[in-house]
Amino acid sequence: MSRLPNKFVFPVLGVLLIGVLLFALVLKKNKNRKLISYQNVEVSCGKCQFGMKSTSCKLATKIQGKYYWIKGTDIDDHGDAHGPEGFCNHVLYADLSGHLVQSDILFVEKFNLK
């Protein structure tokens, strides 16, 4: 079995240590995320119905008076957003659960329209 020359030992150990530290940070960040669940909340197009600033139509929700962009499902995953019954023309209701990934973005894991 061959040994690594001494000049390679410290760089290899350094890379491994950095990898372990980054992995630990990711685990800690995910551990601190709290799953939030809400029932019967308003969901619609953030631009068209909630007046949120955006250059395009995107799915959003209003929870306890605050607006959040929704990630994890798309506005067109639930039919034609611009159709007569779509999100751009109506505020609908849904049960959802997920994690806040920024102060105004909710990543949903469950999204069920009422």
C-alpha positions in Angstrom: 0.0 0.0 0.0 1.5 3.3 -1.0 1.5 6.4 1.1 0.7 9.9 0.0 3.7 12.2 0.1 3.7 14.5 3.0 3.1 17.6 0.8 -0.4 16.2 -0.1 -1.6 15.2 3.4 -2.4 18.7 4.7 -4.3 19.9 1.5 -6.3 16.7 1.5 -7.2 17.0 5.2 -8.0 20.7 4.6 -10.5 19.9 1.8 -12.1 17.1 3.9 -12.4 19.5 6.9 -14.1 22.2 4.8 -16.5 19.6 3.4 -17.5 18.4 6.8 -18.0 22.0 8.0 -20.2 22.8 5.0 -22.2 19.7 5.5 -22.8 20.6 9.2 -23.9 24.1 8.3 -26.5 22.7 5.8 -27.8 20.3 8.4 -28.1 23.1 11.0 -29.9 25.4 8.6 -32.4 22.7 7.6 -32.9 21.8 11.3 -33.8 25.3 12.2 -36.6 25.5 9.5 -39.9 25.0 11.0 -42.7 23.3 9.1 -45.7 25.6 9.0 -49.2 24.4 8.1 -52.2 26.6 7.3 -55.7 25.7 6.4 -58.1 27.6 4.2 -55.7 30.4 3.2 -56.1 32.7 0.3 -54.1 31.8 -2.8 -54.0 33.6 -6.1 -51.8 35.4 -8.6 -49.6 37.8 -6.5 -49.4 40.3 -9.3 -53.0 40.3 -10.5 -55.0 39.8 -7.3 -52.7 40.7 -4.4 -51.0 43.7 -6.0 -47.5 42.3 -5.3 -44.6 43.6 -7.4 -43.6 41.2 -10.2 -43.0 41.3 -13.9 -45.0 38.1 -14.4 -47.9 36.2 -12.9 -46.8 34.0 -10.0 -48.6 32.1 -7.3 -48.8 33.7 -3.9 -50.7 33.4 -0.6 -52.0 35.7 2.1 -51.4 34.4 5.6 -52.4 36.4 8.6 -52.4 39.6 6.6 -48.9 39.0 5.0 -48.2 38.1 1.4 -45.8 35.3 0.4 -44.6 34.1 -3.0 -45.1 30.3 -3.3 -42.3 28.1 -4.5 -42.7 24.3 -4.9 -45.7 24.5 -7.2 -46.3 26.8 -10.1 -49.3 29.0 -11.0 -50.0 26.9 -14.1 -49.7 23.6 -12.3 -53.4 24.1 -11.3 -55.0 24.9 -14.7 -54.9 28.0 -16.9 -54.0 30.9 -14.6 -55.6 33.3 -17.1 -58.7 31.2 -17.7 -62.1 32.2 -16.3 -61.6 30.2 -13.1 -57.8 30.8 -12.9 -55.6 32.4 -10.3 -55.3 35.7 -12.2 -59.1 36.2 -12.1 -60.0 34.8 -8.7 -58.7 34.4 -5.2 -59.1 30.7 -4.3 -58.5 28.9 -1.0 -56.1 26.1 -0.1 -54.6 24.1 2.7 -50.8 24.2 2.6 -47.7 23.5 4.5 -44.1 24.3 3.9 -41.0 26.3 5.1 -40.2 29.9 4.9 -37.1 30.2 2.8 -37.0 34.0 2.8 -39.1 36.6 4.5 -41.5 36.7 1.5 -41.1 33.2 0.0 -42.9 30.1 1.2 -41.6 26.7 -0.2 -44.7 24.5 -0.1 -44.5 20.7 0.5 -48.3 20.3 0.4 -50.7 22.4 -1.6 -54.4 21.3 -1.8 -56.9 23.6 -3.4 -60.4 23.8 -1.8 
